Amino acid sequence: QVGDRVLCFTDGLIEEHDARGGQFGEEQLIACVNRIEHAEEGVRAVVRSLSHTLIQERGGITSDDATLFLIEWRGGAADHLATLA
């Protein structure tokens, strides 16, 4: 559907430890995404806010890669994207 989004990320994002010493984890990532999704508009703003939030949660320190890739469907025909065999 138009407006659907898919967030792709590396394992370093959820395996990293937060500032309190615990593993950041999927539940914290989901909570951050849900909080930011409702506050920001546009893919760039969401990814920027999420990146800044993750840095803050980690106390500004990271020891692993943390890559985010957010895709948003804006509509249109996508028949040319699929290959049928």
C-alpha positions as MATLAB code, in Angstrom:
seq = 'QVGDRVLCFTDGLIEEHDARGGQFGEEQLIACVNRIEHAEEGVRAVVRSLSHTLIQERGGITSDDATLFLIEWRGGAADHLATLA';
ca = [
       0.000    0.000    0.000;
       1.094    3.566   -0.558;
       2.988    4.766    2.507;
       4.123    1.305    3.641;
       7.677    1.261    4.950;
      10.294   -1.444    5.408;
      13.250   -0.923    7.755;
      16.379   -2.947    7.030;
      19.259   -2.925    9.492;
      22.464   -4.730   10.348;
      22.728   -6.931   13.427;
      25.101   -4.416   15.007;
      22.108   -2.186   15.582;
      20.370   -4.569   17.979;
      23.421   -6.409   19.357;
      25.051   -3.212   20.589;
      24.765   -2.343   24.275;
      22.901    0.684   25.522;
      24.341    3.244   27.951;
      23.085    1.163   30.921;
      25.082   -1.876   29.764;
      22.192   -4.010   28.529;
      21.832   -5.232   24.964;
      19.862   -2.744   22.876;
      17.716   -5.475   21.318;
      14.771   -5.676   18.967;
      12.167   -4.526   21.489;
      13.984   -1.233   22.107;
      14.437   -0.747   18.357;
      10.710   -1.303   17.756;
       9.828    1.137   20.551;
      12.154    3.776   19.079;
      10.770    3.312   15.571;
       7.170    3.538   16.783;
       7.893    6.686   18.800;
       9.728    8.393   15.930;
       7.296    7.287   13.198;
       4.517    9.251   14.873;
       6.653   12.351   15.460;
       8.446   12.708   12.121;
       7.362   12.945    8.509;
       9.382   11.783    5.550;
      11.826    8.920    5.253;
      14.928   11.069    5.704;
      13.624   12.697    8.882;
      12.663    9.320   10.378;
      16.060    7.757    9.656;
      17.912   10.838   10.943;
      15.878   10.875   14.161;
      16.294    7.138   14.631;
      20.047    7.387   14.117;
      20.342   10.239   16.650;
      18.163    8.380   19.155;
      20.298    5.243   18.849;
      23.480    7.241   19.420;
      21.949    8.774   22.548;
      20.780    5.378   23.824;
      24.346    4.111   23.470;
      25.811    7.047   25.347;
      27.545    8.232   22.176;
      29.721    5.109   22.018;
      29.463    2.253   19.537;
      31.603   -0.835   19.045;
      29.834   -2.389   16.056;
      28.447   -1.309   12.702;
      24.934    0.083   12.733;
      23.403    0.509    9.305;
      19.805    1.591    8.625;
      17.949    1.460    5.326;
      14.333    2.631    5.211;
      12.202    2.032    2.119;
       8.841    3.715    1.548;
       6.355    2.727   -1.156;
       4.963    5.840   -2.814;
       2.699    4.103   -5.284;
       2.692    3.562   -8.998;
       2.930    0.452  -11.131;
       5.530   -2.049   -9.972;
       4.849   -4.774  -12.522;
       8.243   -4.156  -14.103;
       9.950   -4.977  -10.782;
       8.796   -8.597  -10.719;
      10.103  -11.335  -12.974;
       7.913  -14.335  -13.619;
       9.546  -17.601  -14.632;
];
